[in-house]
Amino acid sequence: MKGTAILFQEKRITFIEDVDLSVYKEIKDQCGCNQCSCKLNDKVVSFGSVSPVFWHEDEVDWDYGY
């Protein structure tokens, strides 16, 4: 299953589209840690501190707002 992970960080919000549910769960497990990272497209990506994380199944309709 794929969807959009929504990460709240200190001064920004990050949207990761077309991500597997397993990657979302990996990021969610790291909430509250100083250094959150995961593997995306065969590369390790570091997001720093992340809290909280939300999941939106399928794609976000950016024209409508969600």
Rosetta constraint file for C-alpha pairs under 8 A:
AtomPair CA 1 CA 20 HARMONIC 5.88 0.50
AtomPair CA 1 CA 21 HARMONIC 5.95 0.50
AtomPair CA 1 CA 57 HARMONIC 7.88 0.50
AtomPair CA 2 CA 18 HARMONIC 5.49 0.50
AtomPair CA 2 CA 19 HARMONIC 5.22 0.50
AtomPair CA 2 CA 20 HARMONIC 4.53 0.50
AtomPair CA 2 CA 21 HARMONIC 5.92 0.50
AtomPair CA 2 CA 57 HARMONIC 6.55 0.50
AtomPair CA 2 CA 58 HARMONIC 5.98 0.50
AtomPair CA 3 CA 17 HARMONIC 6.21 0.50
AtomPair CA 3 CA 18 HARMONIC 5.16 0.50
AtomPair CA 3 CA 19 HARMONIC 5.50 0.50
AtomPair CA 3 CA 20 HARMONIC 6.61 0.50
AtomPair CA 3 CA 21 HARMONIC 7.03 0.50
AtomPair CA 3 CA 55 HARMONIC 7.00 0.50
AtomPair CA 3 CA 56 HARMONIC 5.62 0.50
AtomPair CA 3 CA 57 HARMONIC 4.24 0.50
AtomPair CA 3 CA 58 HARMONIC 4.16 0.50
AtomPair CA 3 CA 59 HARMONIC 5.74 0.50
AtomPair CA 4 CA 15 HARMONIC 6.59 0.50
AtomPair CA 4 CA 16 HARMONIC 5.45 0.50
AtomPair CA 4 CA 17 HARMONIC 4.36 0.50
AtomPair CA 4 CA 18 HARMONIC 5.88 0.50
AtomPair CA 4 CA 19 HARMONIC 6.07 0.50
AtomPair CA 4 CA 55 HARMONIC 5.88 0.50
AtomPair CA 4 CA 56 HARMONIC 5.06 0.50
AtomPair CA 4 CA 57 HARMONIC 6.30 0.50
AtomPair CA 4 CA 58 HARMONIC 6.64 0.50
AtomPair CA 4 CA 59 HARMONIC 6.18 0.50
AtomPair CA 4 CA 60 HARMONIC 6.97 0.50
AtomPair CA 5 CA 15 HARMONIC 5.80 0.50
AtomPair CA 5 CA 16 HARMONIC 5.12 0.50
AtomPair CA 5 CA 17 HARMONIC 6.58 0.50
AtomPair CA 5 CA 19 HARMONIC 7.01 0.50
AtomPair CA 5 CA 24 HARMONIC 6.03 0.50
AtomPair CA 5 CA 53 HARMONIC 6.94 0.50
AtomPair CA 5 CA 54 HARMONIC 5.85 0.50
AtomPair CA 5 CA 55 HARMONIC 4.82 0.50
AtomPair CA 5 CA 56 HARMONIC 6.46 0.50
AtomPair CA 6 CA 13 HARMONIC 7.02 0.50
AtomPair CA 6 CA 14 HARMONIC 5.84 0.50
AtomPair CA 6 CA 15 HARMONIC 4.74 0.50
AtomPair CA 6 CA 16 HARMONIC 6.54 0.50
AtomPair CA 6 CA 53 HARMONIC 5.59 0.50
AtomPair CA 6 CA 54 HARMONIC 5.00 0.50
AtomPair CA 6 CA 55 HARMONIC 6.22 0.50
AtomPair CA 6 CA 56 HARMONIC 7.75 0.50
AtomPair CA 7 CA 13 HARMONIC 5.65 0.50
AtomPair CA 7 CA 14 HARMONIC 5.02 0.50
AtomPair CA 7 CA 15 HARMONIC 6.40 0.50
AtomPair CA 7 CA 50 HARMONIC 6.28 0.50
AtomPair CA 7 CA 51 HARMONIC 6.82 0.50
AtomPair CA 7 CA 52 HARMONIC 6.44 0.50
AtomPair CA 7 CA 53 HARMONIC 4.72 0.50
AtomPair CA 7 CA 54 HARMONIC 6.68 0.50
AtomPair CA 8 CA 12 HARMONIC 6.45 0.50
AtomPair CA 8 CA 13 HARMONIC 4.70 0.50
AtomPair CA 8 CA 14 HARMONIC 6.55 0.50
AtomPair CA 8 CA 50 HARMONIC 5.80 0.50
AtomPair CA 8 CA 51 HARMONIC 5.46 0.50
AtomPair CA 8 CA 52 HARMONIC 5.72 0.50
AtomPair CA 8 CA 53 HARMONIC 6.34 0.50
AtomPair CA 9 CA 13 HARMONIC 5.80 0.50
AtomPair CA 9 CA 14 HARMONIC 7.52 0.50
AtomPair CA 9 CA 48 HARMONIC 7.91 0.50
AtomPair CA 9 CA 49 HARMONIC 6.29 0.50
AtomPair CA 9 CA 50 HARMONIC 4.89 0.50
AtomPair CA 9 CA 51 HARMONIC 6.26 0.50
AtomPair CA 10 CA 49 HARMONIC 7.33 0.50
AtomPair CA 10 CA 50 HARMONIC 7.53 0.50
AtomPair CA 17 CA 59 HARMONIC 6.76 0.50
AtomPair CA 17 CA 60 HARMONIC 7.92 0.50
AtomPair CA 18 CA 58 HARMONIC 7.46 0.50
AtomPair CA 18 CA 59 HARMONIC 6.97 0.50
AtomPair CA 19 CA 23 HARMONIC 6.66 0.50
AtomPair CA 19 CA 24 HARMONIC 7.22 0.50
AtomPair CA 20 CA 24 HARMONIC 6.68 0.50
AtomPair CA 21 CA 25 HARMONIC 6.28 0.50
AtomPair CA 22 CA 26 HARMONIC 6.23 0.50
AtomPair CA 23 CA 27 HARMONIC 6.32 0.50
AtomPair CA 23 CA 38 HARMONIC 6.96 0.50
AtomPair CA 23 CA 39 HARMONIC 7.63 0.50
AtomPair CA 24 CA 28 HARMONIC 6.09 0.50
AtomPair CA 24 CA 55 HARMONIC 7.21 0.50
AtomPair CA 25 CA 29 HARMONIC 6.10 0.50
AtomPair CA 26 CA 30 HARMONIC 6.77 0.50
AtomPair CA 26 CA 38 HARMONIC 7.05 0.50
AtomPair CA 27 CA 31 HARMONIC 6.75 0.50
AtomPair CA 27 CA 36 HARMONIC 6.61 0.50
AtomPair CA 27 CA 37 HARMONIC 6.90 0.50
AtomPair CA 27 CA 38 HARMONIC 6.65 0.50
AtomPair CA 27 CA 53 HARMONIC 7.60 0.50
AtomPair CA 28 CA 52 HARMONIC 7.48 0.50
AtomPair CA 28 CA 53 HARMONIC 5.82 0.50
AtomPair CA 30 CA 35 HARMONIC 7.94 0.50
AtomPair CA 30 CA 36 HARMONIC 5.69 0.50
AtomPair CA 30 CA 50 HARMONIC 7.70 0.50
AtomPair CA 31 CA 36 HARMONIC 7.17 0.50
AtomPair CA 31 CA 49 HARMONIC 7.34 0.50
AtomPair CA 31 CA 50 HARMONIC 5.41 0.50
AtomPair CA 31 CA 51 HARMONIC 5.05 0.50
AtomPair CA 31 CA 52 HARMONIC 6.27 0.50
AtomPair CA 31 CA 53 HARMONIC 7.33 0.50
AtomPair CA 32 CA 49 HARMONIC 6.53 0.50
AtomPair CA 32 CA 50 HARMONIC 6.22 0.50
AtomPair CA 32 CA 51 HARMONIC 5.76 0.50
AtomPair CA 32 CA 52 HARMONIC 7.94 0.50
AtomPair CA 33 CA 49 HARMONIC 5.95 0.50
AtomPair CA 33 CA 50 HARMONIC 7.25 0.50
AtomPair CA 34 CA 48 HARMONIC 6.00 0.50
AtomPair CA 34 CA 49 HARMONIC 4.66 0.50
AtomPair CA 34 CA 50 HARMONIC 7.79 0.50
AtomPair CA 35 CA 46 HARMONIC 6.91 0.50
AtomPair CA 35 CA 47 HARMONIC 6.75 0.50
AtomPair CA 35 CA 48 HARMONIC 4.34 0.50
AtomPair CA 35 CA 49 HARMONIC 5.32 0.50
AtomPair CA 35 CA 50 HARMONIC 7.92 0.50
AtomPair CA 36 CA 46 HARMONIC 5.85 0.50
AtomPair CA 36 CA 47 HARMONIC 5.38 0.50
AtomPair CA 36 CA 48 HARMONIC 5.22 0.50
AtomPair CA 36 CA 49 HARMONIC 5.92 0.50
AtomPair CA 36 CA 50 HARMONIC 6.51 0.50
AtomPair CA 37 CA 44 HARMONIC 6.73 0.50
AtomPair CA 37 CA 45 HARMONIC 5.40 0.50
AtomPair CA 37 CA 46 HARMONIC 4.19 0.50
AtomPair CA 37 CA 47 HARMONIC 5.85 0.50
AtomPair CA 37 CA 48 HARMONIC 7.40 0.50
AtomPair CA 38 CA 44 HARMONIC 5.54 0.50
AtomPair CA 38 CA 45 HARMONIC 5.52 0.50
AtomPair CA 38 CA 46 HARMONIC 6.76 0.50
AtomPair CA 39 CA 43 HARMONIC 5.30 0.50
AtomPair CA 39 CA 44 HARMONIC 4.30 0.50
AtomPair CA 39 CA 45 HARMONIC 6.00 0.50
AtomPair CA 40 CA 44 HARMONIC 6.26 0.50
AtomPair CA 40 CA 45 HARMONIC 6.64 0.50
AtomPair CA 56 CA 60 HARMONIC 7.37 0.50
AtomPair CA 60 CA 65 HARMONIC 7.50 0.50
AtomPair CA 60 CA 66 HARMONIC 5.07 0.50
AtomPair CA 61 CA 65 HARMONIC 5.96 0.50
AtomPair CA 61 CA 66 HARMONIC 5.09 0.50
AtomPair CA 62 CA 66 HARMONIC 6.07 0.50
